């Protein structure tokens, strides 16, 4: 078997990729409050864990090596391509970078970062005017920034699943859901009836399929 050279132990790439994606997300999210920093820190832990296994040490491949070698005896476990486990499990042939799931992952990542940037622009302007954010993506869902983070996480999971990030993902979902509820309680106290009316017609996370109505 021929190994990709080199496949792992590339700690410079771990640091570089982690820094690039975290700086990219930071520039869009711009955490300010303690809640913002908790959101961003949890996201950051996921990103670092991902790139450690992608370029540093393949912990998931190591732990699953016995089963993978039995199930897929021709699989080169030290090849970088073997880290694309969905491709292996689904029996895809050829370079996994051109597979349907990998392409879908780029769509999730691109839309996630776009939504994060768009939502922040609306939120920043609303905070500057001391009004409730309810235009742009906030006209469709109440927490577009949390949804954006989830889309980005999903994109990475489609691209490079690991045992650790698969465990972290549902924990982050619960964390973001609880932060959303806390945030809404604060908005309810601050904006009262205006927020109640907004919440009554705007879904929390999943946009309604019904035609969007203009918000006053």
C-alpha positions in Angstrom: 0.0 0.0 0.0 1.2 3.5 -0.8 0.8 6.3 1.8 0.0 9.9 1.0 3.1 11.8 2.0 3.0 13.0 4.6 -0.5 12.3 5.9 -0.4 13.2 9.6 1.9 14.9 12.1 1.5 18.2 10.2 1.1 20.3 13.3 1.9 23.5 11.5 -1.2 22.9 9.3 -3.2 22.2 12.4 -2.3 25.6 13.9 -2.6 27.4 10.5 -6.0 26.0 9.5 -7.5 26.4 13.0 -6.3 30.0 13.1 -7.7 30.8 9.6 -11.1 29.4 10.3 -11.3 30.9 13.8 -10.2 34.3 12.6 -12.7 34.1 9.7 -15.6 33.2 12.1 -14.4 35.8 14.6 -14.5 38.5 12.0 -18.1 37.7 11.2 -19.4 37.0 14.7 -17.4 39.6 16.7 -18.1 38.3 20.2 -18.7 41.0 22.8 -20.7 39.6 25.7 -19.9 36.6 27.9 -22.6 34.7 26.1 -21.0 35.5 22.8 -17.7 34.3 24.0 -19.2 31.0 25.2 -20.8 30.5 21.8 -17.5 31.2 20.0 -15.4 29.2 22.4 -17.5 26.1 21.9 -17.3 26.5 18.2 -13.5 27.0 18.5 -13.1 23.8 20.5 -14.9 21.9 17.7 -12.7 23.4 15.0 -9.4 22.7 16.9 -10.5 19.1 17.6 -11.3 18.6 13.9 -8.0 19.9 12.5 -6.0 18.0 15.1 -7.4 14.8 13.7 -7.3 15.9 10.1 -3.6 16.8 10.1 -2.1 16.0 13.5 -3.0 12.6 15.0 -5.9 10.5 13.5 -7.4 9.4 16.8 -10.7 8.2 15.3 -8.8 6.1 12.6 -6.6 4.7 15.4 -9.5 3.7 17.6 -11.4 2.2 14.7 -8.4 0.7 13.0 -9.3 -2.9 13.9 -12.8 -2.7 12.6 -11.8 -0.7 9.5 -9.0 -3.2 8.6 -11.4 -6.1 8.9 -14.3 -4.4 7.0 -12.1 -2.8 4.4 -8.9 -4.8 4.1 -7.5 -2.8 1.2 -8.0 0.5 2.9 -4.7 2.4 3.6 -5.3 3.7 7.1 -2.4 6.1 7.0 -3.6 7.7 3.8 -5.1 11.2 4.2 -8.1 10.1 2.1 -9.0 7.4 4.7 -10.1 10.2 7.0 -13.0 10.9 4.8 -14.9 8.1 6.6 -18.3 8.8 5.0 -16.8 8.1 1.6 -15.4 4.8 2.8 -18.6 3.8 4.6 -20.8 4.6 1.6 -18.5 2.7 -0.8 -17.7 5.7 -2.9 -15.0 5.3 -5.5 -12.4 7.8 -6.6 -11.1 10.9 -4.9 -13.4 11.7 -1.9 -12.8 15.4 -2.4 -15.0 15.3 -5.5 -17.7 13.1 -3.9 -21.3 14.4 -3.4 -20.9 14.7 0.4 -17.7 16.7 0.1 -19.3 19.1 -2.4 -22.3 19.4 -0.1 -20.0 20.2 2.8 -18.7 23.2 0.9 -22.3 24.4 0.3 -23.0 24.2 4.1 -19.8 26.0 4.9 -20.3 28.7 2.4 -23.9 29.4 3.3 -23.1 29.2 7.0 -20.4 31.8 6.8 -22.6 34.0 4.6 -25.5 33.8 7.1 -23.2 34.5 9.9 -21.9 37.7 8.2 -25.3 38.8 7.1 -26.9 38.3 10.5 -24.1 40.1 12.3 -24.5 43.2 10.0 -28.2 43.4 10.9 -27.6 42.8 14.6 -24.8 45.3 14.8 -27.0 48.0 13.2 -30.0 47.1 15.5 -27.8 47.3 18.6 -26.4 50.7 17.5 -30.0 52.0 17.2 -31.1 50.2 20.4 -33.9 48.4 18.5 -34.9 44.8 18.0 -33.2 43.0 15.1 -35.9 41.7 12.8 -34.9 42.4 9.3 -32.7 40.4 6.8 -32.3 36.9 8.1 -33.9 37.9 11.4 -37.1 38.3 9.5 -37.1 34.6 8.8 -35.7 33.1 12.0 -35.0 34.5 15.4 -31.4 33.1 15.8 -29.7 33.1 12.4 -26.2 33.3 14.0 -26.7 30.1 16.0 -28.1 28.4 12.9 -25.0 29.7 10.9 -22.7 28.0 13.4 -24.6 24.7 13.2 -24.5 24.8 9.4 -20.7 25.3 9.5 -20.3 22.4 12.0 -22.5 20.2 9.7 -20.3 21.1 6.8 -17.2 20.0 8.6 -18.9 16.8 9.8 -19.9 15.9 6.2 -16.3 16.5 5.1 -14.3 14.9 7.9 -16.2 13.1 10.7 -14.4 12.1 13.9 -15.5 10.4 17.0 -14.8 13.5 19.1 -16.6 16.0 16.9 -19.6 13.6 16.5 -19.9 13.6 20.3 -19.4 17.3 20.5 -22.0 18.2 17.9 -25.2 17.3 19.8 -23.7 18.9 22.9 -23.2 22.1 20.9 -26.8 21.9 19.6 -28.1 21.8 23.2 -25.8 24.6 24.2 -26.9 26.8 21.4 -30.6 26.0 22.0 -30.2 27.0 25.7 -28.4 30.2 24.8 -31.2 31.1 22.4 -33.8 30.6 25.2 -31.7 32.8 27.6 -31.3 35.4 24.9 -35.0 35.5 24.2 -35.8 35.9 27.9 -33.6 39.0 27.9 -35.2 40.4 24.7 -38.7 39.8 26.2 -37.8 41.9 29.2 -36.2 44.6 27.1 -38.7 44.9 24.3 -41.9 43.5 25.8 -44.9 43.3 23.5 -42.8 44.1 20.4 -40.7 41.0 21.0 -43.8 38.8 21.8 -45.3 39.9 18.4 -42.1 39.2 16.6 -41.6 35.8 18.2 -45.2 34.8 17.5 -44.7 35.2 13.7 -41.0 34.3 13.4 -39.7 30.7 14.0 -36.8 30.2 16.3 -34.4 28.2 14.1 -36.2 26.7 11.0 -37.7 29.2 8.6 -41.4 28.8 7.8 -42.3 27.6 4.3 -45.1 30.1 4.2 -44.6 33.3 2.3 -42.7 35.8 4.4 -44.7 38.8 5.6 -43.2 42.2 6.2 -42.3 43.1 9.7 -43.1 46.6 11.0 
